[in-house]
Amino acid sequence: MIRPVIGTVAARVAITAMNLLMIMAAGQLLGAEGLGTISLMVLGITFTLLLSHVVGGGGLVYLVPRYGVRALLRPSYLWAILCAIVAWSIQQVMPIVPLEMVDHVVALAFLQSLVSIHINILLGKERIGQLNLVLVAQSAVQLLGFVFLMRMNGPSVLAYVHALYLAYGVAAVASGGLVVAHSGPRTSAAKPGALRAVFKQGGLAQGANLLQLLNYRLAYYLIEHFRGRSALGIFSVTTQLAESTWLIPKSIGGVLYSKVSNLAGSERQRDLTVILLKVSVGMALIGCLVLIVLPDGLYTTVFGPEVVGLHPLLLAMSPGLLAMAASQVLSHYLSGTGRIKHNTVASGLGLLVTIVFGFLLIPGYGLMGAAITASAAYCTAVAHQLRVFMRSSGTRPRELWPHARDGVRAREVWRRWRNR
């Protein structure tokens, strides 16, 4: 258990570092407005991926051990193609990104959907080291391509777009080769009920993911509408920095999902989840303290002269960041134990808070209003997940607080799972 977690944490550290380097370069050369345009593009790709992930998303992790790779691969590919066509058609009428970027957004979303299919299959097969290698390579190609294109052709948002094409293409081919190597014999391709299970599990997961994405990013559109794209660029940098505190929690959550999906025994699942929940929140707390202690002038120096006022925004978001660190573990526990509908409910509650607080606070208080809105929404969502976890697992409130036995329990869990 600990080896995949360490490997995933190391991979996410490398990926986060490369992403921050890219943001630094974009902030210095493209300014806050350029950062705002890039953030809208990334958000557009993510929205397009949501539909594709109904079949090719995280539900595959749960289904691969039950149906095999070949039974799931073909419908995932066909669905990705269909979703790209639908997304392009919709955005001809109702674009969610600048019109000149629609074709790029759809094409990039299709490439990334292939990567996601392969990554989730590898996770379902517990090939965590291989998927980490693919993701690190993708970020490295993206960073190097971006720097090279900026030097060759000068600063432009298109340099970022072309770097994405290169990175997503390389990752799709590399991860596809790994999936083929682990796909098993061709005779395992047909299993009754596989297609229905894909849509059922994936539909539930993407309902939660859609609501969660709106919970995370609805403020982007409100900020652009009420405050302009430069303000959005500043807030996108704040969000990237803030969400870096989830680096270890996300790594832990992904490995936990793989383990819980492949294992039986509710008591073992509960013990593992409680320990990892405490570790996740503790690591996020350290990250928040580091971000708060750093002076605001340092952020301006690193990300460009137009990126100012990040320190109070990070402080306002800190309670929500700790809550979402807990959610990274709880949501994967609920998904891995077949209780995915509760993630949808939690995301819906958070979105409701985002809508109400966003329209109340962002017009008058700007970016500070957006930070407070995000924190309130995250806390609301995790409160529901925590209640469901405690009720379904029999966990008592005092077990969630740090205490002296945590070290002993962590060692017991490690001894139990290190060879699995």
C-alpha positions, 0 to 999 in steps of 0.5 A: 500500500505504502509503495504506490502512495509514495510513488503517486505522491512523487509523481504528483509533486513532479507534475505540480512543479511542472504545472507551476513552472508553466503558469510562471512562464505564462504569467510573466510573458502573457500577463493576467489576461493570457492566464485568464484565456488559458484557464477558460480553455482548460475549463472548456476541455474539462467540461467536454471530458465530463461527457466522455467520462460517463463511459471512459472515466473513473467508473472503469477502475471499479469495473475492470476487476469485474469485467476485464479490459477488452469488454470495456475498451471498445465502448469507451473508445466509441463513446469518446468519438461520439462525445467529441462530435456532440461537444463540437456541435453544441459549441457551434451554438453555445460556446463556453470558450472563445470562439477561435478556440472551440475546435482546439478545445474539442480536439484536445478533449478527445485526445485527453479522453483517450489518455483518461480511458487508458489511465483508469484501466491501468488504475483498475489493474493496479498498475500505478507505477506505469500510470504515474510514469505516463502522467509525468511524461505528459507534463514534461512534454507539455512544459518542454513543448511550451517553452520551445514554442514560446522561444521559437514563435514568441509568446502566445496562447497558441504556443500553449495549445500546440504544446497540449497537442504534443503532450496529449498525443504522446500520452495517448500512444504510450498509455495505449501501449501499456493497456494492450500489454495488460488487456488479456486474451481476446476471448475475454472480450464479451461479458454479459452486462458489461455495457450496462454496468459501464453506463450505470457506474460511469453515469453516477460518477459523472453526475458527481463530477459535473456537479463538483466541477461546477462547484470548483469552477462556476466562480470562474465564469462569474469572475469573468462576467463581473470583474473581467478576464484579468481578474480571472487570471489572478484567481486561476493562479490562486486556485492552482496554488491552493489546490496544490495542497491536495497533492498528497490527498489526491495521491492517497485517494486514488490508491485507496480507490484502487484498493477498496475496489479490489478488496472485500471486508468493510472493517479493513476498508474503514480502518484504512480510510480513517488512517488515510483521512487523518494523513490527508488532512494533516498534509494539507494543513502543512501545505496551507501553512506554507502558502499563508506564511510566504509573503505576497510579494514573492507570488508577484515576483514569481508569477508576474507584476499583474498577479497581486493580492494572493495572500488574503485569498489563500487565507480565506480558502484555507478552511475549504482546502482542508475540507476538500483534502478530507473529501479526496479520501472520503469520495474515493471510499464511497466510490470504491464501496458502491456508494457513489450516489452520495458523492453526487449529493455532496457535490450538489449541496456544494454547488447550491452554496456556490450559486447562492454565495457566488451571486451574493459575494462576487459582484460586490467583493470580487476575488475575496467573495469568490474565495469565501464562496469556494471555502463555504461550498467545499465545507458543505460538500465534505460535511455530507460525505463525512456523515455518510461515511460515519453512518455506513462504517460505524465510525465514531467522531472521536476516532477521527481526531488524532490520538496516540494510537494512530501510529500503531494503527498505521503500522498495523495497516501497513503490515497487512497491506504491504504485500497485497 
